[in-house]
Every structure is written in structure tokens, then in C-alpha cells.
Amino acid sequence: MEQIINILEDSLFFVFHVFPHLANVRVKEIKHEHNYFLFGVVNGVKQFATNTRQREIKKINM
């Protein structure tokens, strides 16, 4: 019975602490990607590129 209680406590710990922490880390990574990548529209097409590549795309389309 004590083992079952320990498993339940560990499960609740995972659900309410570890899982949200992992999700939060993933959200931070996504935010970092959006800071690193520019989202722009070139000739009506959405582009997802680094700053350097975005400048190259703009030069090509001038």
C-alpha cells in the first residue's frame, strides 16, 4: 500500500510540477526561435528566415 501511495505522489508531482516545467522550457525555446527568425511576406509568400537570409531575399526581390 505504501508503494502505491508513493507512486501516486510521484505521479502528481510529475503532473503538477515536472510537466509544466518541461512545457515552459519548450515555450521559451519557441520564443527564442521567434526572436532569432524574422517572419516576413515577400511577393505574397510568407518567409521564415534568419536576419541575414531575410536581407538576401529583399535584395533579390528589389
DSSP file (Angstrom, degrees, kcal/mol; ACC not computed):
  #  RESIDUE AA STRUCTURE BP1 BP2  ACC     N-H-->O    O-->H-N    N-H-->O    O-->H-N    TCO  KAPPA ALPHA  PHI   PSI    X-CA   Y-CA   Z-CA
    1    1 A M     >        0   0    0      0, 0.0     4,-2.0     0, 0.0     5,-0.2   0.000 360.0 360.0 360.0 -38.3    0.0    0.0    0.0
    2    2 A E  H  >  +     0   0    0      1,-0.2     4,-2.3     2,-0.2     5,-0.1   0.877 360.0  53.2 -64.7 -36.4    2.9    2.4    0.8
    3    3 A Q  H  > S+     0   0    0      2,-0.2     4,-2.4     1,-0.2    -1,-0.2   0.897 107.1  51.8 -64.6 -39.3    4.4    1.8   -2.7
    4    4 A I  H  > S+     0   0    0      2,-0.2     4,-2.5     1,-0.2    -2,-0.2   0.918 109.9  49.0 -63.3 -42.8    1.0    2.7   -4.3
    5    5 A I  H  X S+     0   0    0     -4,-2.0     4,-2.7     1,-0.2    -1,-0.2   0.909 110.5  51.0 -63.1 -41.8    0.9    5.9   -2.3
    6    6 A N  H  X S+     0   0    0     -4,-2.3     4,-2.7     2,-0.2    -2,-0.2   0.910 109.9  49.7 -62.1 -41.6    4.5    6.8   -3.3
    7    7 A I  H  X S+     0   0    0     -4,-2.4     4,-2.6     2,-0.2    -2,-0.2   0.919 111.6  48.9 -62.8 -43.5    3.6    6.1   -7.0
    8    8 A L  H  X S+     0   0    0     -4,-2.5     4,-2.6     2,-0.2    -2,-0.2   0.916 111.9  48.5 -62.8 -42.8    0.6    8.4   -6.7
    9    9 A E  H  X S+     0   0    0     -4,-2.7     4,-2.4     1,-0.2    -2,-0.2   0.918 112.7  48.1 -63.5 -42.5    2.6   11.1   -5.0
   10   10 A D  H  X S+     0   0    0     -4,-2.7     4,-2.5     2,-0.2    -2,-0.2   0.899 111.4  51.0 -64.2 -39.7    5.3   10.8   -7.7
   11   11 A S  H  X S+     0   0    0     -4,-2.6     4,-2.8     2,-0.2    -2,-0.2   0.925 111.6  46.5 -63.6 -44.9    2.7   10.9  -10.5
   12   12 A L  H  X S+     0   0    0     -4,-2.6     4,-2.7     2,-0.2     5,-0.3   0.894 111.0  53.0 -64.8 -38.7    1.1   14.1   -9.0
   13   13 A F  H  X>S+     0   0    0     -4,-2.4     4,-1.9    -5,-0.2     5,-1.4   0.928 112.0  45.9 -60.0 -44.3    4.5   15.6   -8.6
   14   14 A F  I  <>S+     0   0    0     -4,-2.5     5,-3.2     3,-0.2    -2,-0.2   0.941 115.0  46.0 -63.8 -47.1    5.2   14.9  -12.3
   15   15 A V  I  <5S+     0   0    0     -4,-2.8    -2,-0.2     1,-0.2    -1,-0.2   0.904 123.1  32.7 -64.9 -42.1    1.8   16.2  -13.5
   16   16 A F  I  <5S+     0   0    0     -4,-2.7    -1,-0.2    -5,-0.2    -2,-0.2   0.618 135.6  15.9 -95.3 -12.6    1.8   19.4  -11.4
   17   17 A H  I  X5S+     0   0    0     -4,-1.9     4,-1.5    -5,-0.3    -3,-0.2   0.709 124.8  38.8-123.4 -56.5    5.5   20.3  -11.3
   18   18 A V  I  ><S+     0   0    0     -5,-1.4     4,-2.6     2,-0.2     5,-0.2   0.941 114.8  49.6 -71.0 -48.2    7.7   18.5  -13.9
   19   19 A F  H  ><S+     0   0    0     -5,-3.2     4,-2.6     1,-0.2     5,-0.2   0.935 112.5  46.2 -61.3 -48.8    5.4   18.5  -16.9
   20   20 A P  H  > S+     0   0    0      0, 0.0     4,-2.6     0, 0.0    -1,-0.2   0.881 111.9  53.8 -60.8 -34.3    4.5   22.2  -16.7
   21   21 A H  H  X S+     0   0    0     -4,-1.5     4,-2.2     2,-0.2    -2,-0.2   0.931 109.9  46.5 -63.6 -44.4    8.2   22.9  -16.2
   22   22 A L  H  X S+     0   0    0     -4,-2.6     4,-2.0     1,-0.2    -1,-0.2   0.909 113.0  49.5 -63.7 -41.4    9.1   21.0  -19.4
   23   23 A A  H  X S+     0   0    0     -4,-2.6     4,-2.3     1,-0.2    -1,-0.2   0.895 109.7  52.1 -63.4 -39.9    6.3   22.8  -21.3
   24   24 A N  H  X S+     0   0    0     -4,-2.6     4,-2.2     2,-0.2    -2,-0.2   0.890 107.4  51.8 -64.5 -39.9    7.6   26.1  -20.0
   25   25 A V  H  X S+     0   0    0     -4,-2.2     4,-2.0     1,-0.2    -1,-0.2   0.916 109.9  49.6 -62.4 -42.2   11.1   25.3  -21.2
   26   26 A R  H  X S+     0   0    0     -4,-2.0     4,-2.3     1,-0.2    -2,-0.2   0.898 108.4  52.6 -63.9 -40.8    9.7   24.4  -24.7
   27   27 A V  H  X S+     0   0    0     -4,-2.3     4,-2.6     1,-0.2    -1,-0.2   0.910 108.1  51.3 -61.8 -41.2    7.7   27.7  -24.8
   28   28 A K  H  X S+     0   0    0     -4,-2.2     4,-2.4     1,-0.2    -1,-0.2   0.898 108.7  51.5 -62.5 -39.7   10.9   29.6  -24.0
   29   29 A E  H  X S+     0   0    0     -4,-2.0     4,-2.3     2,-0.2    -1,-0.2   0.910 110.1  49.0 -63.4 -41.2   12.7   27.8  -26.9
   30   30 A I  H  X S+     0   0    0     -4,-2.3     4,-2.2     2,-0.2    -2,-0.2   0.925 110.7  50.0 -64.0 -44.0    9.9   28.7  -29.2
   31   31 A K  H  X S+     0   0    0     -4,-2.6     4,-1.7     1,-0.2    -1,-0.2   0.904 109.7  52.0 -60.7 -40.0   10.0   32.4  -28.1
   32   32 A H  H  X S+     0   0    0     -4,-2.4     4,-1.9     1,-0.2    -1,-0.2   0.907 107.4  52.3 -62.9 -41.5   13.8   32.3  -28.7
   33   33 A E  H  X S+     0   0    0     -4,-2.3     4,-2.8     1,-0.2    -1,-0.2   0.903 108.0  51.3 -60.6 -41.0   13.3   31.0  -32.2
   34   34 A H  H  < S+     0   0    0     -4,-2.2    -1,-0.2     1,-0.2    -2,-0.2   0.826 109.6  50.1 -68.8 -29.4   10.9   33.8  -33.0
   35   35 A N  H  < S+     0   0    0     -4,-1.7    -1,-0.2    -5,-0.2    -2,-0.2   0.845 115.6  43.4 -71.7 -32.7   13.4   36.3  -31.7
   36   36 A Y  H  < S+     0   0    0     -4,-1.9    15,-0.6    -5,-0.2     2,-0.3   0.831 112.0  57.4 -82.4 -33.7   16.1   34.7  -33.9
   37   37 A F  E  < S-A   50   0A   0     -4,-2.8     2,-0.4    -5,-0.2    13,-0.2  -0.756  74.5-138.7-102.0 145.8   14.0   34.3  -37.0
   38   38 A L  E     -A   49   0A   0     11,-2.9    11,-1.7    -2,-0.3     2,-0.7  -0.835   7.8-151.0 -99.7 139.5   12.1   37.0  -38.9
   39   39 A F  E     +A   48   0A   0     -2,-0.4     2,-0.3     9,-0.2     9,-0.2  -0.940  34.3 151.6-110.0 112.8    8.7   36.4  -40.2
   40   40 A G  E     -A   47   0A   0      7,-1.8     7,-3.8    -2,-0.7     2,-0.5  -0.839  42.7-121.3-136.3 172.4    8.0   38.4  -43.3
   41   41 A V  E     -A   46   0A   0     -2,-0.3     2,-0.5     5,-0.3     5,-0.2  -0.977  24.7-178.2-120.6 121.7    6.0   38.5  -46.5
   42   42 A V  E >  S-A   45   0A   0      3,-2.9     3,-2.1    -2,-0.5    -2,-0.0  -0.980  75.7 -17.1-122.3 120.3    7.8   38.6  -49.8
   43   43 A N  T 3  S-     0   0    0     -2,-0.5    -1,-0.1     1,-0.3     3,-0.1   0.863 128.4 -54.3  52.9  39.3    5.7   38.8  -53.0
   44   44 A G  T 3  S+     0   0    0      1,-0.2     2,-0.5    -3,-0.0    -1,-0.3   0.482 116.2 115.9  78.0   1.8    2.7   37.5  -51.1
   45   45 A V  E <   -A   42   0A   0     -3,-2.1    -3,-2.9     0, 0.0     2,-0.3  -0.905  67.8-124.6-107.6 129.6    4.7   34.5  -49.8
   46   46 A K  E     -A   41   0A   0     -2,-0.5     2,-0.4    -5,-0.2    -5,-0.3  -0.544  28.4-159.0 -73.2 131.7    5.4   34.1  -46.0
   47   47 A Q  E     -A   40   0A   0     -7,-3.8    -7,-1.8    -2,-0.3     2,-0.4  -0.890  16.0-169.6-114.5 143.0    9.1   33.8  -45.3
   48   48 A F  E     +A   39   0A   0     -2,-0.4     2,-0.3    -9,-0.2    -9,-0.2  -0.899  37.7 132.4-130.1 100.6   10.7   32.3  -42.2
   49   49 A A  E     -A   38   0A   0    -11,-1.7   -11,-2.9    -2,-0.4    -2,-0.0  -0.915  57.1 -87.7-147.4 166.3   14.4   33.0  -42.3
   50   50 A T  E  >  -A   37   0A   0     -2,-0.3     4,-2.6   -13,-0.2     5,-0.2  -0.258  50.6-100.7 -69.8 167.1   17.3   34.3  -40.3
   51   51 A N  H  > S+     0   0    0    -15,-0.6     4,-1.9     1,-0.2     5,-0.1   0.914 123.6  48.0 -56.3 -45.2   18.1   38.0  -40.4
   52   52 A T  H  > S+     0   0    0      1,-0.2     4,-2.0     2,-0.2    -1,-0.2   0.928 112.8  47.1 -63.5 -46.4   20.8   37.6  -43.0
   53   53 A R  H  > S+     0   0    0      1,-0.2     4,-2.4     2,-0.2    -1,-0.2   0.872 108.6  55.6 -65.1 -36.8   18.7   35.4  -45.2
   54   54 A Q  H  X S+     0   0    0     -4,-2.6     4,-2.1     1,-0.2    -1,-0.2   0.903 107.5  49.4 -63.4 -40.3   15.8   37.8  -45.0
   55   55 A R  H  X S+     0   0    0     -4,-1.9     4,-2.3     2,-0.2    -1,-0.2   0.897 109.9  51.8 -64.1 -39.8   18.1   40.7  -46.2
   56   56 A E  H  X S+     0   0    0     -4,-2.0     4,-2.3     1,-0.2    -2,-0.2   0.910 108.5  50.9 -62.1 -42.2   19.2   38.5  -49.1
   57   57 A I  H  X S+     0   0    0     -4,-2.4     4,-1.9     1,-0.2    -1,-0.2   0.914 110.0  49.6 -62.2 -42.9   15.6   37.8  -50.0
   58   58 A K  H  < S+     0   0    0     -4,-2.1     4,-0.4     1,-0.2    -1,-0.2   0.901 110.3  50.4 -64.0 -41.0   14.8   41.5  -50.0
   59   59 A K  H >< S+     0   0    0     -4,-2.3     3,-1.1     1,-0.2    -1,-0.2   0.911 110.2  50.1 -63.0 -42.4   17.9   42.3  -52.2
   60   60 A I  H 3< S+     0   0    0     -4,-2.3    -1,-0.2     1,-0.2    -2,-0.2   0.874 111.4  48.7 -63.3 -37.6   16.8   39.6  -54.7
   61   61 A N  T 3<        0   0    0     -4,-1.9    -1,-0.2     1,-0.2    -2,-0.2   0.418 360.0 360.0 -87.2   2.7   13.3   40.9  -54.9
   62   62 A M    <         0   0    0     -3,-1.1    -1,-0.2    -4,-0.4    -2,-0.1   0.476 360.0 360.0 -81.4 360.0   14.3   44.6  -55.5
